[in-house]
Amino acid sequence: MFLSIVQPPLLTLFSSSSSHPLSLFSTHTDPSHPSDSLAVLLYDGTGLPASKPEQPSRERLELVQPPDSIKDGSCAHTVLQIQSPVLNKTYIRCPPANSVWNYKGGLGIKLPWVHIQVRDLARDWSFEIGVVDAAGREGKIRCSTFQKSPAIYPTSPPLLHLPLALPAQSPTSLTSWCTLSLHLPTLVPHFRTPSLVLPSPETALAPVPTQYSHTSYFKIYATCRLRRVWFSENGQTEDIRGAWEYGLYAAELKA
């Protein structure tokens, strides 16, 4: 999608406040849970679905809400809620799995940093990034709240699974939103760490990427709220503080 173009130092992949936030994504839900496996735009401050004609009816939805201890600190934005009782069957993916772009290098984003603005809903969730090196060797990096320690699974392509630790929430927390930032070039070399390979260090791995070249896809699984995903040349989120659309602004709380 972006491999053959000159890429700017900052590239937004997803923004819940844009006119068509999922235009580059496919949405996958679990048909065995039709009322609570969904990806829906809603207002973070109220938890009610955004009034858009393409959204399911209110009667169909059984939305997961933040725990009582962290309901305050909502942001004043429309956001995407992805939820399901079964984590791995509900997600959004860019580019779509059956897209022609998957046969043309996928996303092809060369920028080394990825940033995700997300709200924890006190349920397990995960995201996954496909990485490729200059020789075309592929790997998958997955970060999950339920993973206890780093591990490499000898799938094809190999999977580097990392634990995802979020800031602890309490009744005094200002917000349950946070911005996660990953520097992909420093993670790719871990594919060559034998001690991380499961089920044993002797397990043969498929060819693994050696140095980061570009990102081939991005997936985020249930259950969480998502506001923005972007890639950048550097990891200093303060560099974009002048851009209001990247900020998280508190919703007004009415008594």
N, C-alpha and C positions, 0 to 999 in steps of 0.2 A: 504493500500500500504506500509506504513512504521511502522504500529503499533507494529508488532511483531519483529522488528529488533532493534539493538542498534543504536541509532541516534547520529550522530556527533554533536558538538556544533554549526555547521553552515551547513544548508542544502538548496541548490538552487533548487527552483521549476521551474523557468523559466529564461532563458537567451537568448536574441535575437541573440547573437553572437555564439551560439552553432551550431553544424551541423544540428540538428533536434530540433529546439526550441519548437515546439508544439507537440512533440511526446507523452506527458502526458496529452494533452488537447484536448477537442472537440471545434470546432468553429461553432458558430451559427450566421447566417445572416438573414436579412429580405428579403424574396423573392419578396415583393412588391416594393422594391427599389434596383433592381439588379445592378445598376451602381454606387451607392454611399453607399451601406451597405456592408462592407467588413472588413476583417482582412488581412493585407498584409505587408510583410517585405519590408522596404525601407531604403534608406540612409538618415539619419537625416539632413545631411548638404545640400543635393540637393532636397530632397522630391521626388526623383524618385524611382520607385520600384527596389528592388534588382534583379539582373539577375539570377533568378532561374527558372527552367522549370516548377515547380508546381505553379508559380504565374500566375494570370490572365494577359491577354494582356494589353499593355499600353492604347490601344484605349478604353478599357472597363472602365478604372478607372477615377473617378472624385474625386481626392484626396483633402481632406481638408488640407489647409496649415496654418501655424501660421500667426497671424496678422502681418502687416508690422512693428509694433512697437517692436515685439519680434522675428523677423526672425533671427537676429544674436544670437550667443550663442548656435548654434547647436553643438551636440557632434559628434565625429568622429567614429560613430558606425552604424551598421545596427540595426534598431529598428522595432518594430511591431506597425503599426498604426491600430487602431480599430475605425471605424467610422460608423455612421448611422444617418439619420434624426430622427429615433425613437430609443431612448436610450435603452429601455429594451428588444429590439428584436435582438440586435447585441452584442455578448459577447464571451469570451472564458471561459472554465470551466475545472477544474482539481479536481477529475477525471471526465471523461465524464459522463453525467447524466445516460446513459444506460449501464455504465460499471459494470462489476461484482464486482469491488472494492467498489461500493456504498453499497453493501450488506455485506461487510467484514470490516466495520469501516471507509470506505472512505479513506482519506489521512492518518489519524492516526499520524499526526505530533504532537509531544508533546512539541516542543520548544515554549516558551512563547512569543517571539517577532516575528513580521512579518514586513518586509521592502519591499517597492515598489519604484523602480526608474521610474519616469513617467514625461512626458512633457505635460503640459496643452496646448490645442489648442483653448482656449477661447470659448469652448462649454461645456455644462453640461456633466458630466460623473460620474461614480460610481463604487465601488467595494464591494464585499460581501464575508464574511467568515462564514463558518459553524463551530460552536463550540459544544463540547460535554463534559459533566462532568463524574465523575467516575461511576455514577448510570445509565449512558446512556441517560440522559435528553439532548435534543438538543435545540439549539437556532441559530438564524442568526443575524450577525452583518453587517449592511450595512452602508457605508459612501458615501455621495453624495454631490456634489457641489450645488445642488438646495435645499437641506434640510435646513430649517431655524432654527429648534431647535430640541433637542433630543426627541424621541417619541418611544413608544413600541406599536406595532400592534399585537393584539391577534390572530395571525394566528397559524397554526400548522405546524412546530414549530414556536414559537413566534419570532418576528422580532424587533430588537433594531436598529432604524434608527438614525444615527448621522450626523450632518452637517460636511462638509469637507471644510475647509478654506485653500487656497493655498497662498503662498507669492504673494503680489501684483506685477504686471509686469509694467514696464515703458520703454521708449526708452533707458534709461541708464542701464537697467538690464543686467547683464553679461550673464545670461542664463535663459531659462524658464523651465529647468529641475530641479527636486528636488527629494529627497529621503524621503518618508513618513515612519514613524515607529510607530507601535501600540503594546502596551503591553496588550495582550489579558486577562491575569488573573485579571487586574484591571477593565476591561470592563464588564466581565461576571456578577459580582454582581449587576449591574444596571438593569438586568432583573427583579429584585425583588423590583423595585422602583414603588409603586402604582401610584404616581402622573404623571408618564410618559405614563401610559397606555391610549390608545385611543380606542374608543371615549370617555370613562370616566374612572375614577379611580375604578369604581365598576365592570368594565368588567372582566369576568372570563378569566383567562389565562390558557393555556395548561401548563403541567408541565414544569418548566423552569430550566435551568442549574444553579447550585449554586456555583460551583468552576470549574475553567478551568482544563480539563483533556487533550484534544487534539483537533486539527483542522480536520474537516471532508471533507471540500471542499473549493476551492477558485474560485471566478468569478470576472472578470473585464469587465465592460460594455463600450460601445462607449460614447464619442468620445475622444480619447487621444492617445499618443504614449507611448509605454512601452518598457523598456530595460531589467529590471531584477526584479524578485520576489524571496526573500529568507527568511528563518526562522533562528533564532539564539537563543542562550542561554541568551544573554544579548542585551541591546539596544544601546550599544556604537558603532556607525558606525566607529568611529576612530580606533577601534580595528582591522579593516580589511584594514587599509590604506596601509599596505604593500602588499596587494593583488591587483595587477594592474587591474585585470579584473573587480573589483567592482568600479573602479573609473570612473568618467565622464570626458572625455578629449575633449577639444574644437576642432571642425573641422576647417580646414584651409579655410579661406575666400579669394577667388580670385577676383581681381578687374575686 
